[in-house]
Every structure is written in structure tokens, then in C-alpha cells.
Amino acid sequence: MFFANPFKLKKLGVLGMNKRNVYCIGEHNSRKQYPMVDNKLKTKVVAQEVNIAVPELLGTVRMQSDVRNIEKILEGLNGFVIKPAQGSGGKGILVIVDRKDNFFFKPSGEHVTFRDIRQHISNILSGLYSLGGKPDVAMIEQLVQFDPIFDKYSFEGVPDIRIILYKGFPAMAMLRCSTKESDGKANLHQGAVGVGIDMATGKALYAVQHNHPIDKHPDTGYDFSALQIPHWKEMLRLSARCYDMTHLGYLGVDIVLDKYLGPLILELNARPGLAIQIANKTGILTRFDMIDTTTLNKSVEERVAYSIKYFSGTNHDKTKTIK
């Protein structure tokens, strides 16, 4: 974790909460576009319309009276994910990886029953996990079969890649790896590990947990220095296309890597957080300033090529490293 006064952080190009809210979100994100990203069901529908790969939607539950029919929806499914359409921060997500008769098993090995699942869905519908506590919709999605490349770097959960876009340019990226402490969820606030990723190569740069640097995964013991994300350029292209879909100038794109289907968009975030800078040991504002000086209205390929050329984590001539 780094400690510095506001003037030093500004010199290092570190984006703070106030500037994020006023400048990045307030000036570059039109509020009329928020429903598309705040509602995961709407995001999925729009993404499918423009051929952006997402996990398959297996079913939805919209009314409390429909909860009793969940057995029919889950018939024949051994693995699936139930999540609130308007949830945030990973809250309300139930991951099932196996089933034996009427018992369903979470990644931790804990089992739940149909009664537990019905109660969970009922809680989702009542708005327990939604933004503002509004009534919600429960989504049942296919279970992502995550790529075995991440076996060494995740504990009982699917790791995801967060890419921050600025005006459609991939500006910074990190891998979020679940841990025992985070209960198998890739949520940094709950104890997951954030790994800064080199924009040119997809290789790991640094790793942090609770904002403190670490070298190895706390549960598996594997060194992050050997980690390189496959299909990296494809992920950059996939993320950049989300700008053309949403027209949001400041956007977080969360991607998972399925071993059969390749990169999939998990969700979008119109208010992405700031911890990605700590994982990369680099302030992101410097990169935003560079994007502001280049010609906009570039194609996806041109935006990705620009990011690869100028935002390499080892390119210290153009970006400043946080000590």
C-alpha cells in the first residue's frame, strides 16, 4: 500500500475518488446509458444483439409466484449460476458446480437444497441485493468452465479480468483471483488478489491483496510472475467493442475465460473502482491524458493497437510508477 499527499499522487497521475466521480463519470458517462450496464439482463440482451460473447442465459425468474417452478428450470442442470440482474459488488451470486439428486454443491463443497435456492431467489426478487433495494429479476446462467491456465491462481472460484476503457481505449487491466478469504469470489474488497497485467503482452506485473504487495497466491502458493493470460489481444478487442455498444467514456469491462468458449463478457460497470492502479503500481490519469491528445473516432483495432504500443507496464518512459 502507498501513502502520499494529494500533490504527490496528482504528480504520479493517480486517479482519486473525487475526480473519478466528477470528471470520468460525470463528464463522460451519460446517465441515459446507465440502465444498460446496471442491469445485467439488459447488458446480456444488447451484447447478444451485436454478437459480443456472453455466458448463456438459461432462464429468469421475475415473480415471487414463479419461484415454486424453479425445479423445472433447473431440470437436468448440474452446474449453473444464479445472480440478481441489478446486483453489485458480487452480492447475491450463487454458484453451483455439481448436483447429486436434490442436493446442489457450491465451489466450497457446501451443499444447498431446492428450499435454499428458492429462498435465495425470493431474496433477489425482493431487492435484497439490488442497487437501491429495488425489486429485481433472478438470472440463471450457464456455469463458466474456467480455463485450467488459472488453476494455480484461483481458489474455488472463477477469476476474471477487469479492463478499464477510456473513450473506447483499453487503458489498464488486472486479473482478480479468488481466495479462501474471499469465499471463491473475485472481489478485492472481500480478500481476492488483484494482479496488474501488462497491456502489450498479458503478462502479470504485480500482485496485491488488501492493497499490500504479494508474490504468491495466499492459498495455492504459486508465484504470479509466471502468469500470462492467453487470448490477450482478443480480450482487448472484446473490451473495446463494449464502448461502441454502450457509448460510455469511462467503463469497466469484466471478462472470464471459458476453456471451451474462450473470452466472455461477464458484466460491465459504469463506475469502476480505483484499486486497479495499486495492482499496476501506475496512475491511470497519465494514460487518460495521452488518450485525450490522440485522434478519437478510431476503429476497435486502432484503439487496441494504440494501447498495446503506449501502455505497456514496462514502458516507464510514458507512465509513472507508484513506489
VENVEN-V998505 format. One record per residue. N is the residue number from 0. RES is the residue in one letter. OMEGA is omega in whole degrees, 0 to 359 (none if undefined). BURIAL is # if it has 9 or more other C-alpha atoms within 8 Angstrom, else .. D_LAST is the distance of its C-alpha to the last C-alpha in whole Angstrom. Layout:
# VENVEN-V998505
N_RES_OMEGA_BURIAL_D_LAST / N_RES_OMEGA_BURIAL_D_LAST
This chain:
# VENVEN-V998505
0_M_181_._9 / 1_F_179_._7 / 2_F_180_._9 / 3_A_177_._10 / 4_N_184_._13 / 5_P_181_._15 / 6_F_179_._15 / 7_K_179_._11 / 8_L_178_#_11 / 9_K_179_#_14 / 10_K_180_._13 / 11_L_179_#_10 / 12_G_181_#_13 / 13_V_177_#_12 / 14_L_178_#_15 / 15_G_185_._17 / 16_M_183_._20 / 17_N_180_._22 / 18_K_176_#_21 / 19_R_184_#_22 / 20_N_186_#_25 / 21_V_186_#_26 / 22_Y_186_#_25 / 23_C_183_#_24 / 24_I_185_#_27 / 25_G_185_#_30 / 26_E_189_._30 / 27_H_180_#_30 / 28_N_178_#_31 / 29_S_184_#_35 / 30_R_180_._36 / 31_K_179_._39 / 32_Q_184_#_37 / 33_Y_182_#_35 / 34_P_181_._38 / 35_M_183_#_38 / 36_V_179_#_34 / 37_D_179_#_35 / 38_N_185_#_38 / 39_K_178_#_37 / 40_L_177_._41 / 41_K_177_#_41 / 42_T_182_#_38 / 43_K_182_#_39 / 44_V_181_._43 / 45_V_179_#_41 / 46_A_179_#_39 / 47_Q_179_#_42 / 48_E_180_._44 / 49_V_174_._42 / 50_N_171_._41 / 51_I_188_#_38 / 52_A_178_#_38 / 53_V_174_#_37 / 54_P_184_#_38 / 55_E_175_._42 / 56_L_183_#_44 / 57_L_180_#_46 / 58_G_176_._48 / 59_T_173_#_47 / 60_V_186_#_48 / 61_R_185_#_49 / 62_M_177_._52 / 63_Q_181_._52 / 64_S_181_._56 / 65_D_184_#_54 / 66_V_182_#_52 / 67_R_180_._55 / 68_N_185_._55 / 69_I_178_#_52 / 70_E_181_._54 / 71_K_180_._55 / 72_I_184_._52 / 73_L_181_._50 / 74_E_177_._53 / 75_G_181_._52 / 76_L_178_._49 / 77_N_179_#_47 / 78_G_181_#_43 / 79_F_178_#_42 / 80_V_175_#_40 / 81_I_182_#_41 / 82_K_175_#_38 / 83_P_181_#_39 / 84_A_184_#_39 / 85_Q_179_#_37 / 86_G_178_#_35 / 87_S_176_._31 / 88_G_179_._28 / 89_G_182_._30 / 90_K_175_._33 / 91_G_181_#_36 / 92_I_178_#_36 / 93_L_181_._38 / 94_V_178_#_38 / 95_I_184_#_41 / 96_V_181_#_41 / 97_D_181_#_44 / 98_R_173_#_48 / 99_K_185_._51 / 100_D_182_._54 / 101_N_176_._53 / 102_F_182_#_50 / 103_F_188_#_46 / 104_F_176_#_43 / 105_K_180_#_40 / 106_P_180_#_37 / 107_S_184_._37 / 108_G_177_._40 / 109_E_181_._41 / 110_H_175_._45 / 111_V_181_#_46 / 112_T_175_#_49 / 113_F_180_#_51 / 114_R_178_._51 / 115_D_181_._47 / 116_I_178_#_46 / 117_R_179_#_49 / 118_Q_179_._47 / 119_H_179_#_44 / 120_I_178_#_45 / 121_S_177_#_47 / 122_N_177_#_44 / 123_I_183_#_42 / 124_L_182_#_45 / 125_S_178_#_46 / 126_G_182_#_42 / 127_L_184_._40 / 128_Y_188_#_37 / 129_S_176_#_38 / 130_L_179_#_36 / 131_G_179_._38 / 132_G_181_#_40 / 133_K_175_._42 / 134_P_190_#_45 / 135_D_177_#_43 / 136_V_176_#_44 / 137_A_178_#_43 / 138_M_173_#_43 / 139_I_183_#_43 / 140_E_173_#_41 / 141_Q_177_#_42 / 142_L_178_#_39 / 143_V_177_#_37 / 144_Q_192_._37 / 145_F_185_#_34 / 146_D_181_#_33 / 147_P_177_._33 / 148_I_182_._30 / 149_F_182_#_28 / 150_D_184_._30 / 151_K_190_._28 / 152_Y_179_#_25 / 153_S_183_#_27 / 154_F_174_#_29 / 155_E_179_#_32 / 156_G_181_#_31 / 157_V_176_#_30 / 158_P_175_#_27 / 159_D_180_#_26 / 160_I_176_#_24 / 161_R_176_#_22 / 162_I_177_#_22 / 163_I_176_#_22 / 164_L_172_#_24 / 165_Y_183_#_24 / 166_K_177_#_28 / 167_G_180_#_28 / 168_F_172_#_26 / 169_P_187_#_23 / 170_A_183_#_20 / 171_M_184_#_18 / 172_A_171_#_19 / 173_M_172_#_18 / 174_L_177_#_21 / 175_R_186_#_21 / 176_C_180_#_23 / 177_S_180_#_26 / 178_T_175_#_26 / 179_K_180_#_28 / 180_E_181_._27 / 181_S_177_#_27 / 182_D_177_#_30 / 183_G_181_#_30 / 184_K_182_#_28 / 185_A_183_#_25 / 186_N_185_#_24 / 187_L_181_#_21 / 188_H_180_._22 / 189_Q_176_#_25 / 190_G_175_#_22 / 191_A_179_#_22 / 192_V_174_#_19 / 193_G_182_#_17 / 194_V_177_#_16 / 195_G_185_#_14 / 196_I_176_#_17 / 197_D_186_#_17 / 198_M_181_#_20 / 199_A_190_#_22 / 200_T_186_#_23 / 201_G_179_#_22 / 202_K_177_#_20 / 203_A_177_#_18 / 204_L_182_#_14 / 205_Y_177_#_12 / 206_A_179_#_14 / 207_V_172_#_13 / 208_Q_186_#_16 / 209_H_178_#_17 / 210_N_179_#_13 / 211_H_181_._12 / 212_P_174_#_11 / 213_I_180_#_15 / 214_D_185_#_16 / 215_K_176_#_20 / 216_H_186_#_22 / 217_P_181_._23 / 218_D_183_._26 / 219_T_179_#_27 / 220_G_182_._25 / 221_Y_183_._24 / 222_D_182_#_21 / 223_F_183_#_19 / 224_S_181_._19 / 225_A_186_._22 / 226_L_171_._22 / 227_Q_184_._24 / 228_I_177_._25 / 229_P_179_._29 / 230_H_189_._30 / 231_W_181_#_27 / 232_K_177_._29 / 233_E_178_._31 / 234_M_178_#_29 / 235_L_178_#_27 / 236_R_181_#_31 / 237_L_180_#_32 / 238_S_182_#_29 / 239_A_179_#_30 / 240_R_180_#_33 / 241_C_174_#_32 / 242_Y_180_#_32 / 243_D_179_._35 / 244_M_187_#_37 / 245_T_185_#_35 / 246_H_176_#_34 / 247_L_185_#_31 / 248_G_178_#_29 / 249_Y_192_#_26 / 250_L_172_#_26 / 251_G_181_#_25 / 252_V_180_#_27 / 253_D_186_#_27 / 254_I_172_#_29 / 255_V_181_#_30 / 256_L_178_#_31 / 257_D_185_#_35 / 258_K_178_#_36 / 259_Y_188_._40 / 260_L_182_._39 / 261_G_182_._35 / 262_P_178_#_33 / 263_L_175_#_34 / 264_I_180_#_33 / 265_L_175_#_32 / 266_E_178_#_32 / 267_L_183_#_30 / 268_N_180_#_28 / 269_A_181_#_29 / 270_R_184_._26 / 271_P_183_._23 / 272_G_191_._20 / 273_L_185_#_16 / 274_A_179_._15 / 275_I_179_#_15 / 276_Q_178_#_12 / 277_I_180_#_10 / 278_A_180_#_12 / 279_N_184_#_11 / 280_K_183_#_7 / 281_T_174_#_9 / 282_G_185_#_11 / 283_I_182_#_14 / 284_L_178_#_16 / 285_T_180_#_16 / 286_R_177_#_18 / 287_F_180_#_20 / 288_D_178_._21 / 289_M_179_._21 / 290_I_180_#_24 / 291_D_182_._26 / 292_T_182_._27 / 293_T_180_._28 / 294_T_179_._32 / 295_L_182_._32 / 296_N_176_._35 / 297_K_177_._34 / 298_S_177_._35 / 299_V_182_#_33 / 300_E_180_._33 / 301_E_180_._32 / 302_R_179_#_29 / 303_V_180_#_28 / 304_A_178_._28 / 305_Y_182_#_26 / 306_S_179_#_23 / 307_I_183_#_23 / 308_K_191_._23 / 309_Y_187_._21 / 310_F_174_#_18 / 311_S_180_#_17 / 312_G_179_#_14 / 313_T_182_._14 / 314_N_186_#_15 / 315_H_177_._13 / 316_D_186_._15 / 317_K_176_._16 / 318_T_184_#_13 / 319_K_184_#_9 / 320_T_176_#_6 / 321_I_179_#_4 / 322_K_none_._0
